[in-house]
Amino acid sequence: MNTADYRSDFAAYSSALELAHYQHRAGFDRELHLEPLYERYGDLFTEDAIDLLQRAYDDTPGYLETERTGLRMLSGAARAGYLEARARELTDEVARRDSQVWVEWLGERLPLSSIPRTISNEASGSRRRALGARWIDAQAECNELRAERVDSFHESSRKLGFDSYLALFTEIVGTDFNSLVASSAQFLERTESLYTSALSDVVANDLPDVRFDELEHSDYFFFRRMSRFDPVFPAQDLLTTYFTTLRGLGIRVEQQENIHIDAETRAFKHPRAACFRINPPDDVRLLIAPVGGVYDYTALFHEAGHAQHFGRSSRDLCGRHPEFLYSVDNATTEGYAFLFSHLFHDAQWLVEHRKDVSPGQAREIVQRLTILTCCNVRRRCASLGYEVELHGAAKMSSERLAVCYSDAVSQSTHFKRHPSLYLTDVDDAFYSAAYLRAWCFEVALREHLRTRYGRRWWSSRKAGDELVDLWNTSSRYTVEELSNLIGLGEISFDLLADDLIATMKEK
């Protein structure tokens, strides 16, 4: 196999994988059917394939910068795929068991995946906690399998010649995770006092039957839901709000035949919005099941940011380099997703695009969403520190890891996380780091758009044109590289902290 054949097969595999996940999440297939893909494309994720890509990278002269970047990304994808292939039986077994778990609740049988949404709609703190406890217990049943899966990742990383999973992904992503942890710690320190005060006020007003020092993970779902604002975010206006917003940027969503919006009702359709890169830029699918509410709106806009990014990626660039579409490093596309979902942090945008929202109510919504975002950033800061411990070279006992996880996330968010979630609440490939880097990039990009196109940048077609130019490069550049190319300088937590603190201080 040569690199051209590898790229062709990698694109076909990635496309087929996305389609399978879409079919499952959309409710067409009750179960994921991935075994045929693994069998057909298994040669992509072997040591021989990794060696092939490494040799190609070494033989490519430095002036062919795009080709070298692509080969580095392909090599990273091959290594990540190698780890996943060796752990596949464990991954499939965890997924199979989770899909078969049903929890009895108030005369109903709830599948595991629907429980967070049920909790988020439960106004009673005692009932939230009762259902939350059952949800945690149900997930903990697979912890031994999850631990075996993590051990498999660690063993495979060493087999590839790295001291640890941490060292492997440091090379794949090109991020110094320890440095990011240090910056995260400073962010936690800077935002601690104001976040704690602001969250305490929200709890007093919106969660009156719960004491601040007794907040649990189940209360977070209700806090995130922000249900008292439902009247001004009805389900029937969801797509209209999206279409109108994009029209202000000069983007006619209704004319984008390459981005298919699946809003059909199906019995087994997953309720949360999601985006699937089937064959970008020609086939991108935006899956939604409108129910209304702030969370539903922001989730759609977040996924729409992904859809616009993939749907506007250069056909020529991605045809030659599919690795830019299916990058292991997701920070770039998450940055664009946050740019869209953070429109809800703009009071003027809310007043203009949600006709029933008054200026005072818009400021209140922005306050609540800013506190929620600060909570989420702080949670990812804590998660990253924990993940560095989990995936470092030093071996730690499961009991110690569980305590580290619970202490870190509980203290950072003030919503207690049960120790038994120490493996359930971890994404592969240091996704927490991708989110953190994306948040830092997004706030700098948003400030750039404001400076260049005005306070209402989201109504400027020229701003839309600049975004389209950025999307055209797919994920060819990291957020750090993009920031320098645009002229934003180095991304940092300082601007992110400043932005959140300034908004939380507003009354």
N, C-alpha and C positions, 0 to 999 in steps of 0.2 A: 504494500500500500504506500502511495506517495501522499504528500500533503494535500494535493488537490482532491484526491479521492477521499482523504480523511475529512476534509471540510464538507464535501458533498454528503457523506454519510452522517457527519455530525449535525448538519442542518436538517437532514431527513429525520434523524432520531429525535432531535429537540422539538421539531414541529409535531411529530406523531405523539410525543409525550405530552405536549401542551394540549393537543386535541383530545387525548384520553382523559386528562384532568378536566377539561371543559365538559366533555360528555357526562362525566361523573357528577360534577358540581351543578350542571344544568338540569340534572334529574333524568337524563336519558338512560344512563346505566347505573344500576344500584351499586355495583362494585367496580373498582378499577381493574382493567384488564391489561396489565403491563408485561406479563410474561413473554408474549410473542416479540415485543420490542426488545426486551433484554436478550433474548436468544438471537435475534437477527443482528443486533448491533453490539453484541458483547465484545467484539474485537476493538472497539473504540477505547475501551478502558482497561487495557492490559499494560504490563510493564514494557512489552515490545512497542506498543503505540506511544507510550510516554518517552521511550528512548528515541523513537523516530522523530518526534516533535522537538526534543531537546537538541538532537543533531542538526535538524533543519534550522533551529534558532541560532545555534553556534556558527553555522555556515553562512548565515545571512549577514551581509555587510551592514555596518551601522547606519549608513546613509539611507537605507531602505527602512525608515523608521516605522511606517505603518505596518509593513510586513512583520517586522520584529515584534511590534506590539501585539499583532494578531497571533503570532506563534506563541508568545508568552501567555496570552489568554487561553489559547487552545491547550497548551501544556497544563495550565491550571485546571481547566475543565476536565482534562483526561485524568489528572491526579485525583481531583474530587470525585470523579466518576469511579475511579478505581476503588476508593474507600467505600463508596456507596454499593458497588457491586459485591464486595466482600462481606458487606453487612446486610445484603438484600433480604435474606431469609428472615432475619430478625426484624427488619423494618416492616416487611409484609405481615409478619405474625402480630406485631404490635397493632398495625392498622386493622388487621382482621379482627382481633379481639375487641378493639375499641368500637368497631362498627357493629359488634354484636351485643354491646352493653346497652341495657335499657334501665332507666331508673323510675321506680314507682313514685308518683307525686300527685296528690289530691285526686286520686281516681284515674290518673292517666299514666301511660308508659312513655317516658321521654327518652329519645336517643341521646347519647352523650353529647353530640355536637350542638344540640338545640338548647342545652341547659343554660349556658351563659345568657342567651337572649331571654329565656324565661325568668331568670333571676333579675335581669335588668328591668323587667316590667313589674316586679313585685315590690309594692310600696311598704310592706311590712318587714321591718328589720329582722324579726324573729324567724319569719318564714324564709327570707333570703338566706339566713345563716343555716337553717335546717337543710334546705335544698343544696346550698353550697357545700355543706359537709358531706352529703351523699355524692355529689359530683367529684369532690376530692378523693373520697374513698374509692370510687369507681375507677378513677384514673390511676391510683396508686397500685392497683392490682397488677399492672404491667411493669412495675418499676424494676423488677429483676431482669426482664427482657431489655428494658431501656439501658440498664447498666451494662449488660453484655454488649449491646450495640455500641455504646461509647467506648468500651474496652476494645472492640473490634476496630473502631476508628483509630485508636491510639496504636494498636499493634500494626495496622496497615501503614500508618505514618512512619513508624520506625522501619518497616520493611522497605519503604521508599527512600530511606537514608536520612530521615529527619529525627531529631531528638524527641519531638512531640508533635501533636496535632496543632498546637499553637505555632510552632516553628514552621510547619508546612504551610499554614494559611498566612503567615507573615510573608512568606515568599509569593504565594499565589496572588494575594490581594495587594501586596506592596505597602502594607500599613504596619507601622510600629504600634502594636496593640498596647504595649506597656506605657508608651508615651501618651497614648489616647486615654488610658486609665488614669494617668496623672492629671491630665486636663479635665477629665470627668470629675475627679475628686474636687478640683477647684470650683467647677460649676456647682456641685452639690453644696459646697461651703458657701458660695456667694448667694445662692437662692434659698437656702434653708430657712432663714428667719421669715422672710416675706411669704414664701410658699406655705409654711406652717400656719401663719396667721390667716392668710387668704383661705386656705382649705378649712380651717376651723370655722370661719364665718359661713362658708357654704354648708358645712355639716349642720351647724346650728339652724340654718334656714331651711335646708332641703332634706335633711335626714334627722328630724327631731327626736326620733325614738332610738338614736344611736349616740353613745358618748364618743367624743373625738378620740380618746385614748383606747377605745375598744373597736375601732374600725377594722373590718376584715375584708378579704378579697371579694366576697360577695357584695359588699357595700360599694366597692369600686365599680362593679357593673352597673349598679343603679345610678351612681354618681355620673358615670360616663353617658348614660342614656339621656339625662337632662329632660325628663318627660314633661315637665311643666311648660316647656316651650313648644310642645306638639301642635297647638292650634295654629301657629304661624309657619309650620313646616309640614303641610299636608302631603300625603303620598301623591296625589294627583298633580301637584305642581313641581314635582322633583325634576322630571326631564325638561319641562319648560324653563325652569331656572337654569339648568345646564346649557340648553340651547341658546338662551338669551345672553348668558355670560360669554360664551364663546363667540357669539355674533359680534360682541363689542370688540373682540380682538381680531375681527375680520375672518373668523373661521366659521363656515356654514356646516354645522354638524349634520344637518338633514341631507346634505349633498355628499357626505363622506361614505361612499359605497364600500370602501375598504374597511371601515370600522362598523361592525354589526352590533347593534344594541339588542340584546336578548332580554326582553322584559316580560316574556310569556309566563303564565302561571302553570307550575307543574307540581305534582304531589311531593316529589323528592328533591326539588330544587333547593340548593343551599341559599339561606336567606341573605347572606352578606354579599355586597357587590364584589366583583373580581374581574380581572383583565387577563386575557389569554393570547399569547403570541403564536398563533397557529402558523402563519406564513407571512410575517411582516415584510414590506408594508401593505401587501395586498389583502391579507386576511387577519384582522385583529378583532377579537370579540370581547365586548363589554357586557358582563352578566349582572343583571340587577333583579331584585324582587321588591319593588317599592312598598314600604310600610309607613313611611313618614317619620318625622322627628329629626332633630339636629344630627344625631349620629348617623342616620341613614343618608342624609344629605352629604355630610362630610365624607362618608365612606365612598359614595358615588363619585364625588369630585376627585378624591384621591385616586381611585382606579381610572377615572377619565384622564388624569394626568399621565398615567402609564400608557393608556390607549393612544393619546395624541403623540406621545413620544415615539412609540413603536410604529404607529400609523404614518408618521412623517419621516421615519428613518429613510435614508437614501437607499433606493433600490439597488443601485450600482455598488455602493459600498458594502451593503449587507449581502449582496449576491457573491461578492468576492471574499467577504469576511463575516460569515454568519456568527462567529464568536463574539462580535460586537453587539449582536442582538441577544445572545444567550450567555451573557457574561456571568461569571461566578460572583463578581463584585457588583452588587445591586445599588450602590449608593447613588449613582448618577440618575437612574430612573426613579428612585425614591425621592430625590431632590425635586424633580418635576412634579411628582405626585403631591408632595407637601406644598408646593407652590399653589396648586389648585385648591387643596383642602383648606389652606390657610387664608383663602379669600373670606372665609367666615370669621376671621379675626379682624376684619375691616368693617367698622361700623357704617361707614358711608356706603360700602358695597351692599351691606345687609339692607339698609333703608331703600336703596335703589332697586334691589332685586327681590326683596320679599315685601310685597305691597302692604302687608298688615303690621309690619314691624315699625314701631315708633323709634325716634332717635334715642330716647332713654332706654327702651328695651334692647335696642341694638347694642348699646354700651354694656348692658348687663350680660347679654349673650357673649360678647367679646371677652368680658371678664371671666365668665365661666369656662369658655373654651381655652383661654390662656392658662388658667389654673390647671385644666385637664392636660394641656400640652406640657406644661412644666412637670406635672406628675409623670407623664409618659417619658419625657426626656430623663428625668431623675431615675425612673425605673430602669431605663436602658443603661444609664451610667452604672448603676449598681449591678445590673446583669452582666455587663462587660467585665467588671472587676471579678465577679464570681466565675465567669466563663474562662478567664485567664487562669484562675486557680484550677478549675475543672480540667482544662486541656493542657496544662503545663506539664513539664517533665516529671515533677514530683508526684508521687502516688499518694492520694489521700483516701481515707476511709469514707464509705458512703454516709456514715453517721456525721462525720465532720463536714462533708460537703453539704449535707442537708441543712445543718446549722448555719454554715456560711451563707448559703442561698437565702434562707429565711431571714436571717439577721440583716443582710445587705438590702434586700428588696423591701422588707418591712420598714426599716429605718429610713430609707430614702423616700418612700411614698406615703408612709404612715397608714397604709392599708396592710394589715398583717397577712403574710403569705405562709401557708402551712409548709413545714419542712418536706413533706412527702411529694411536693411539686418540684423538687430540685432537679429532676430530669425532664419532667413533662413541660416545664416552662422555659425550655432552652431550644433555640433554633440552631440548625446546623450552620457551619461556615461563618460563624461570628456575625450573624445578621444584626446583632445589637450594634456592632461597630459601624455597619453600613447605615443604619438608621441615624446614628449620632452624626456621622460625617454628612449625611444628607440634610439633616436639620441645620447644621452649620452653614452648608452651602446655600440652602434655600433662603435663609434670612439675609444673606449677602446678596443673592440674586434679586430678591424682592426689593431691597434697598436700592440696588442699581436701577431696576425698572422704574421705581418711583423718582429717582433723581433724573433719569433721562427722559421719561415720558409723563411725569407729573403724578400728583397724588392719586389720581384715578387712572393709573397705568392700565388697568384691566379694561378700559374703554378705548384704548389706543390701538389702531390697526398696525402702527409701526412697531409697537411692543409685541403684537402678535407675529409680525414678520421676523423680529429678532428671535423670538422663541422658536419659530419654525426653522430658522437657520441653525439654532442649537440642536433641536431635535433631529435635524438632518444628519448629524454626526453620530446618531445612535448612542452607544456607550463606548465609542472609540477612545474617549478621554475620561479619566477619573474626575471626581469633583474637585480635587486639588488642581489638576491640570486645567480644567474648565475655568476655575476661578481666576487663575493667572492669565489665561487666554482672553477672558472678558475684561480683565483689568481690575478685578475685585481684590487682588492681593491674596494672602494666605487665609484659608478658612480657619476660624477659631471659635471657641466657646464664648469668648468675651462678647461678641456682637449678639449672639443668641441669648446670653444671660441678660445683657442690657435691654434687649427688645422685650423679653418676658417680664423683667422687673418693672420696666417703665409702664407696661400695661396693667400689671397687677397693682401698681400704686395708684392708678387712676380711680377716681370715685365718681 
